[in-house]
Amino acid sequence: MDDLYPSRREPTPSLLPRHDPVVHGRWAPGAPLSDEQTRFYDTNGYLVLENVFDPAEIALLQSGSMDLLANPAGLDRETIITERGSDEVRSIFAIHAQNELLGRLAADSRIAGVARFLLDDDVYIHQSRLNYKPGFDGKEFYWHSDFETWHVEDGMPRMRALSMSILLAENTANNGPLMVIPGSHRKYLTCVGETPENHYRSSLKKQEYGVPDREMLTALASDHGIVAPTGKAGTVVLFDCNTMHGSNGNITPFPRSNAFFVFNAKANSLVEPFGPKSRRPDFIADRAFTTVDIVKGPLVRRERAA
């Protein structure tokens, strides 16, 4: 397969054209987003949806996420990523496959339906995780385009994927919220440095390859600015796979956490990586995927059989 988005090959970075649309579907009445929301996403590469989940659903999700953090014994140990140099949990991957409630959340029409509309295809979960950023000690996530990594290290062919972050605690301007460079998704910023084998073992704690050049990043930020979408628990922030984003550390007393789902179009399923020869594990980049069966209705706690 031709590599339309080569990266980590040249000694200097460059801005390449984007060969794919941002919104793959065509808006029509009855779409899960308004025409205005669709156009905003197309232009800016991100969108904030407020009050998507009601207080009872939020409480249920908060309880379920804290249970995973407090009782990790039933989880695949490889999917639990700690902060570099400590046992503090940074992320838990493959949450849709390891927790019934979060699997139901991933299939919810309020998020999966939006993904299917924007990508104009059946969708599957390329990656899912819970991200924790505790008060005082929550570490940063450095600037990056997800697609650059997914393309080089996982073999995602085209820009036909998006991420959804469901806020499980209030994100303010102070506690390390997501930051995005609006409009950055329109160009592809290549990175330098040959990717080491099994890079994921360190990159999930701190990414050192596939990070943008500072001069190019400065130019992007100068041209487009930086925004930090914030919101109360239950807010959904979605962004295009190629949107440049990151987050600061959290030195406030107020923790934040989010459930994070990457939806990929079925037609855009992974091929062999365009960089290193070895594949990353399925809990990071699912190859044996199941198409999402979209479900409508409220999130409820299911009682276990006696």
Number of C-alpha atoms within 10 A of each C-alpha: 7 7 12 13 20 18 24 21 14 13 10 11 18 17 13 15 13 17 13 11 14 25 20 15 16 12 17 10 8 7 15 19 19 13 14 10 15 21 16 14 22 21 16 20 25 25 20 18 16 14 14 15 18 13 12 12 16 21 15 15 26 19 12 17 23 13 11 17 16 9 9 13 9 9 16 13 11 11 17 17 19 16 16 14 7 8 9 16 18 22 25 26 24 27 25 22 15 16 16 14 19 24 17 19 22 28 21 20 19 21 23 25 22 17 27 24 20 27 26 17 17 19 28 26 27 28 20 28 23 25 21 23 24 22 17 14 15 24 21 17 18 15 22 23 23 20 27 26 22 23 24 23 25 27 24 24 23 23 24 26 28 25 25 25 24 25 25 26 18 19 23 16 14 14 24 27 25 20 19 27 24 24 22 25 26 22 17 22 28 23 25 18 16 15 18 12 14 15 16 18 13 12 12 17 18 15 16 14 18 26 21 22 17 10 10 16 18 13 11 20 18 11 13 15 14 17 15 18 19 22 21 14 25 25 25 26 20 24 24 28 25 27 26 28 22 18 17 17 19 21 17 14 12 18 19 22 24 26 26 26 28 25 26 28 23 22 14 17 20 20 14 17 19 22 21 18 15 14 19 21 14 14 19 19 22 19 18 10 14 12 14 20 15 18 15 11 8 14 18 12 12 8 6 5 4 3
